[in-house]
């Protein structure tokens, strides 16, 4: 029973974050892996070019979408590996737009 209660309280802690804390779950300075879901068309995508407080534009709706999940890029065997052969759509990336250049150049 305590296990269930702990899981529920952890869920509430995550959902009850103060608004001033940031626009994304991750608040660090490094690039990370993000999962996105457009609130308008429900389209889902994942990106190895996800950043704190930065969104990516939905290719269908053309609205900025913030990631609902983010985690470090630390699992070379997992799904959160960035595919280097896949081109990063810079025109859809808020970080690229703000920087004025490809966001992967940031160290």
C-alpha positions in Angstrom: 0.0 0.0 0.0 2.8 2.4 0.8 4.3 1.7 -2.6 1.1 2.8 -4.3 0.9 5.9 -2.1 4.5 6.8 -2.9 3.9 6.5 -6.7 0.8 8.6 -6.4 2.6 11.3 -4.4 5.5 11.3 -6.9 3.0 11.8 -9.8 1.4 14.7 -8.0 4.8 16.3 -7.3 5.6 16.2 -11.0 2.2 17.6 -12.1 2.1 20.2 -9.4 5.3 22.0 -10.4 5.1 25.8 -10.0 4.7 27.6 -13.4 7.7 29.8 -12.8 10.0 26.8 -12.8 10.3 26.5 -16.6 8.5 25.5 -19.8 10.1 22.1 -20.0 10.8 19.2 -17.6 14.6 19.5 -18.1 16.2 22.8 -16.9 19.9 22.1 -17.6 22.2 23.7 -20.2 22.9 20.6 -22.3 21.1 19.1 -25.2 18.9 16.1 -24.3 16.3 13.7 -25.7 12.7 15.0 -25.8 9.3 13.5 -26.5 6.7 15.8 -28.0 3.0 15.7 -28.7 1.1 18.4 -30.5 -1.9 19.5 -28.5 -3.8 20.4 -31.7 -3.3 17.4 -34.1 -2.0 14.9 -31.5 1.1 14.1 -33.7 3.9 12.6 -31.7 7.7 12.8 -32.3 11.0 12.3 -30.5 14.1 14.3 -30.9 17.7 14.1 -29.8 17.9 17.9 -30.2 15.8 18.9 -27.3 16.7 21.8 -25.0 15.4 23.4 -21.7 12.6 25.9 -22.3 12.7 25.5 -26.1 10.1 23.9 -28.3 9.9 22.4 -31.8 7.3 23.4 -34.4 4.7 20.8 -35.3 5.2 20.1 -39.0 1.4 19.9 -39.6 0.0 22.6 -37.4 3.0 25.0 -37.4 2.7 25.7 -33.7 5.5 25.6 -31.2 5.3 22.5 -29.0 7.2 22.0 -25.8 8.4 18.5 -24.8 6.4 16.6 -22.2 9.3 14.3 -21.4 13.0 14.9 -21.5 16.0 12.8 -20.4 19.8 12.9 -20.8 21.4 11.6 -24.0 23.3 8.8 -22.2 22.0 5.5 -23.6 23.8 4.5 -26.7 21.8 1.3 -27.0 18.4 2.9 -26.5 15.8 4.8 -28.4 17.2 8.1 -27.2 20.2 8.0 -29.5 20.4 10.8 -32.0 20.5 9.5 -35.6 23.5 11.4 -37.1 22.4 10.5 -40.6 19.0 12.1 -40.2 18.9 15.8 -41.0 17.8 18.1 -38.2 14.9 20.4 -39.4 16.4 23.7 -38.2 13.4 25.6 -39.5 11.2 23.8 -36.9 13.6 24.1 -34.0 13.2 27.1 -31.6 16.8 26.8 -30.4 18.2 27.0 -33.9 16.0 30.0 -34.7 17.0 31.8 -31.5 20.7 31.1 -32.1 20.6 31.8 -35.8 22.6 28.6 -36.5 22.5 24.8 -36.1 21.8 24.1 -32.4 24.1 21.0 -32.4 27.1 23.4 -32.6 26.5 24.5 -29.0 28.8 22.7 -26.6 
